[in-house]
Amino acid sequence: MANQNILGQLPPDILRSFILVADTGSFTQAAKLVFRTQAAVSLQIKRLEEELGYDLFVREGRKAILSPKGEILYGYSRKILDLYDEAVAAIVQPELSGHVRIGAPDDYATQHLPSALKRFAMSHPMVQVEVLCDDTYKLDPLLNDRKLDLMITTESQSSANSIPLELVWIMSELMNPADVEVLPLALYHQECCYCHNALEALDKNSRKHRVVYRSPSLAGVTGAVKAGIAIAPVTKDTQVEGCRHAVPMDGLPEIAPVHMALRYPPGRSSKVVSSFAEFISSEMGLKREVNTTQNA
């Protein structure tokens, strides 16, 4: 039987772990984002389930999916954490004001930044955040010219300040790539590291392919996939109605992960930019590139 008092005693750290497992579909990914071990996060969820008396997740292959009771708790957990963060911010956060300009790839800005920006706005309502969505190679010169204060970057190679971002193939639920002799691909621009790693994987496995669609945006690429005219490389947490991720029987090669980091332009950052960077680093599990140059 569930402990009737548990909902009034849920620690915020357990709720954050629960929400991140639900959002990522993975205990391992959630553990990285809260800087805990996978075993520690699993234990948190297990204890929560024991207290409530219900399973909160079911397994679908390697993915953790919310159970019906988990869906109910998820909605309330979001509300509880929003109120908790707002209360803490009102008491302990310094009053910041100013303007922050951040650049990010389209897919990451679309799927992950909005919820993080909402929580930051609750803590720092006087800070205006401007987001520029574009490709990494286009954002780079803007960062170097200090037209951006921060930049979330994705690259093919890892660095000391990056974290891996797993890539998978996505396709229409009706497509069977094992029956297709020449794979039709929907890709981003030619400089995209997703595309580079995907094409490299196909070439190494001598898998015939051709590019049938290109778009600079996630919506454009997944639109072609949903229409059934192509498959595409996307991040593992990308979910599209009517589409599925590749499984072993599809016969597609694994794609090497890309690597993500949060970067600064050279020189010293303002207090408001540093505070925003700390927040984003914590929220999204990113590591900040250390500045090697300091302004006088």
C-alpha positions, 0 to 999 in steps of 0.5 A: 500500500502506498504511503499516504504522506509521501507526496508531501515529502518528496525531495526535489532531487528525486523528482528531478531524477524521475522527470529526467528518466521520463524525458530521456527514456534512460536511467543512464542519461538521466544519471549524467544530467544529475551528476549521479551514477546510474545505480544511484538514480535507479535506487531513487526511482525504486524507493519512490515506487516502493513508497507509492506502491506502483511501478512508475516505468515500464521497459520497451526494449532499452527505453524506460516508458512512463506507466499510467501512474507514472504519467500522473506523477510526471504532471504533478512533479513538474508543477512541484519543481516549478514552485520549488525553484521559484520559491528558492529563487525568490529567497536566495538568488541575487537580483540579476538584470541584463541581456544574454545572447546564446547560439544553439543548433536548431534541434537542440534549441527546439527540443531542450532549451525552452523548458530550461529557459522557462525555469531560468526566467522564473529565477531571474525575471529581469534577464532577457535571453536571446536565442539564435538557432543556426548551424555550428559553423555559422555560429562560430564567427559570431561567437568569436566576434562577441556577437554571441555570449555563449554557444552550444556546439556539436562536433564530430570529435570529443574534447575535454569539455564535451559530452557525447550525444548518441545518434540513431536512425529515424524512419517512418513506421511503415519503412523497412530499410532491409528491403531497400537496396539504396537507402534514401537519406534526409540530411542537414547541411553538408558541414553537419556532424550528424551527416558526417558520422551517418555517411561515414557509418554507411560507407564503412559498411558498404551500404548504398545510399543517396541523399534525396532531401536536405533541410537546415532545420529539424522540422524539415528533416523529420517532415521528409522522414514522416512522409516516408521518403527518407531516413535520417540521423537524429539524436536518440531523444528525438521522437516523431509521431508516426516514426520509429528508431532503427532496430537491429533487424533493420540492418543499419550501421550504428552511428558514432556519437557527436559531442556537445559543449557550452563555449564562451568567446575569448575574454571575461564574461559578465556576471549575468552571462556567467550565472546563465552559463552555470544554470544551463550547464547544470540543467543540460549536463553540459560542460563549459569551455574554460576561457584562456584569455581574460580582459583587463 
